[in-house]
Each structure stands twice: as structure tokens, then as C-alpha cells.
Amino acid sequence: MDTSFSTLIRTASHEQHTEAETSTFMSDLLGGALGVDAYARYTEQLWFVYKALEDGTERLAQDPVAGPFVQPELARVPELERDLAHLRGADWREKVSALPATAAYAARVAECARSWPAGYVAHHYTRYLGDLSGGQIIRDKAEKTWGFARKGDGVRFYVFEQVGNPAAFKRRYRELLDAIAVDDLEKQRVIAECKAAFALNTGVFRALGEEFPAAA
């Protein structure tokens, strides 16, 4: 391929990425039209997806394709659990529930983690690089809108304390994508799965938008 794989995967999924970013739910959330309960509900959904992403990392770390992408400094589940304890209380595990769209998303991630390492990379890419980029906008808005302490409980999911230089980290991550140990046909399958990942994410936003319509 003449064009780097990281460029191909970014440009091929641009439309799906934009659709996810500009969903009605996210626009309403960032625009201040929704309350903190909508933010908490969204955080719940993230927990189910990231559990699926991170439950299989010990095994995937040994895989030649997915292994290079499994980096402890990215782990989000512990931070999500601290956020949920803050948002929902100490008994948050008894209160959280996955929307059907979230369950479908998490199931697909888990399936890739079990049986298709290259497909797992597609989901890894769409989630973690998004968190390091656009996720910071959500954190800033959440702090200002609902009064969370800066980088504190409630927004810890968006705080990558072990990633000292996010720009350099993302650059190294793209280098890993360019060096992924699969052939060109498999790369096309990864791109297709990346598009599917954004579509699954958009499905979650759509379901959240139905649960939390903005006041007219």
C-alpha cells in the first residue's frame, strides 16, 4: 500500500466518525441541554464497552497482531468504576444496566477479543484514540456544566495520568497501526470493522438520545 495504514483507516472511517461525534445526544449533552443523570447513564454504557475491551487484555498481550496495542497506561475500567461510584453511589453495580445497543456493542468487542485479534485492534483504535482526542472536550464540558473537580471524580475516565504526552502517544500509536502484522486483505477487513465500531457507537448514542430527549 502506498498510503500508510493509519491514514487509510482514518480517512475510510471519517464519515462514520463524524456521524458519531455529531449525534443528537452528544450535541445535547455538550450543549448543556441535558442533566447530570444523562451524563451518568452515558458513563454506565462506557463501562460495559470497556469491560469487554479490557477483560481479554492479558491473553491478547501475547498475540503478535493485537499485543503491541495492549498498553497498561490506557486502561479505563478502574477510572470508570471510580466515576460511577461518584455518580451513582457505592452500590453503583446494583444500579447500572446496559442498553440493548450497548450490549450489542460490547458483545461484538468481546467476540473480536476472543477470536479475531485484528478486529479487536479496530475497536481498540476507535475507542482509545477518541478518548485521547475528543474525550477531552467532554471532560472540560462536564467539569464546567456539573461542577466536577478538574480531572477528579466523575471525569477520571478522560484523564490519562500515565500518558505524559498525548500527541506523542498518538503518533506512536499510528506507527503501530502502520506496522500491524497483517496482509493487505486483512487490513481491508480491519477498516470495515472500524466503520462497524463507529456505527455501534452511534447506535448507543441514538438509544441514549431516545432515553434523554432534550427539553423543547
N, C-alpha and C positions, 0 to 999 in steps of 0.2 A: 504494500500500500504506500502510495506517495505521501498521502496526508497522514499525520500522526493519529493513532487510535483515540487519544484523549480529545483531539479536535473533532474527529468523526462522531464520537459518542455524544459530545456536547451539541454539535450542530444538528445531528439527526433527531435529537430529543427536544430541541428548542421549543417546538410548538406545544408539546405536552407539558414541558416545564412551565411555560408561560401560563397555560391553562390552569395549572395547579396553583401558581403564585397569585393569580388574579381571580380566584374563586370568590363567590359572593360571601361565603362565611369568613374567609381570611380578610377580605376587604372590610367587612363589617367589624370584625374583631380589632383590626389595626386602626380603623377609623373611629373607634370609641363608641360604636352603636350597640355593643353587647357588654354584658356584665361579666364579673369575675367568674361566675359559675360556668359560662361558656368556655372561658379560658381553661378552667379546671377540667371540664369534660374533654376538651381537646388534649390536655396533658394525659388524661387517662388513656386515650386512644394511642398516644405515642408510646406509653408503657407497654402495651400489648405488642406493638410492632417491634420495639427494641428488644423485648424479651425474646422474640423469635430470631432477631438478628444476632443476639449475643449469647444465647443458650448453647449454640454449637461451636463457639469460637475455639475451645480447647482442642477439639478434633480438627477443625479447619485450619488451625495454625500450622499443622503438619502437611497440609496439602500444597503441592507445587504451584497451583493456579491461585487459590484463594489465600494461601498462607501469608504472602507478603503484605496483604491488605489488613490482616488481623493485627491491630496495634492497640495495646492496652490503654494508651492515652486517649483513645476515642470513646471508651466505654461510657455509656449513658444511663444504663439501668440504675446504678446506685444513685445518680443525681436525680433521676425521675422519681425514685422512691422517696427521696428527701423532699422533693417538691410536693408530691402527693400527700405526704404526712402533714405538710404545712397547709395545703389547700383543702384536704378532706378530713384531717384529723388522724390520730394514732391508729384508728381502726379502719383506715382507708381501704385495706384489702377486702373488707367485707362490703364496701360500697361501690367499688369500681366495676364497670361492665363494658364489654366490647360491643360496639355497634356491629351489625351484620357485615357492613363494608370493611370494618376494621378486622373482623375475624377472617374475612376472605383474604385481606392483605397479609395478615400475619401468617396465615396458612400457606400462602404462596412463598413467602420468605422462608418459612421452616422447611418447605419441600425442597427449595433450592439448596438450603444449607445441608440437607440430608443427602441429596442425590445429584446436584449439579453445581459444583464449585464456581464455574464461570458465571452461571446465572446468579449465584449469591453475590458475586462481585458487582453485578449490575445494581442490585438492591443496596449494597454497601455504598456504592458511589452516589446514588441518588439521595440517600439519606445523609450521610456524614458530610459530604461536601456542601450540601444545602444548609446543614446546621452551622457549619463554619462561616457561611456567607449570609444568606438571607435570614437565618435564625437570629442573627444579632439585631436585626431590625425589630423582630418580635420581642426580644428581651428588653430593648430600650422602650418600646411602646408599653409593655406590661409594667415596667417599673414606674413609668410616668402616669399610666392610667389607673393602676390599682395600688400604687404605693409600696410595692415590694422594695426591700433594701437592695441597693445596687449590687448585682451579682450574688444576691443572697437567696434565702429560702423562697421558693416559688418560681425562680427563674434559673436555678442551678443547671438545669438541662442544657441551657445555652452557653454555659461557662466552661470552657475547656482549659482548666488550670494547668494541665500538663503539656499544652500546645503553646509554647512560648511565642512563636512567630507564625500566625495562621497563614500568611501569604506564602512563606517559605514551605510550610507543611503542604499546602495545596499544590504548590509547584512540584514537590517530591511525589505527591500522590499521583499527579498526572504523568510523571515519569514512570511510575509503577504501571499505570494503565498502558503506556506506550510499550512497556516491556512484558506485558502479560503473555504467559506461556501457552498460547492457543493459536491455531491457524486462522486464516482469513475467514473461512466459512463460520467458524465458531465465534469470531468477532462480530459477524453479522447477527448471529443469534443473541449475543450479549447486548447489542444495540437494540434489538427487538424487545428483549426483556427489560431494558432500561425504559423504553417507551411504556411498556406494560406497568412498570413500577410507578411511573408518574400517573398513569391512568388509575391505578389502585388508590394512590394518594388522593387524587381528585375525587374519587368515589367517597372517601372518608369525609372530605370537605363538604361534599354535596349532602351527605347524611347529616352532618353537623348543622349545615345551613337549614335543613328541614326541622331539626330539633330546636334550633335557636334562630327563628326569623327575626330580623331587626325590626324594631318598632317603626311603624309607618310615620 
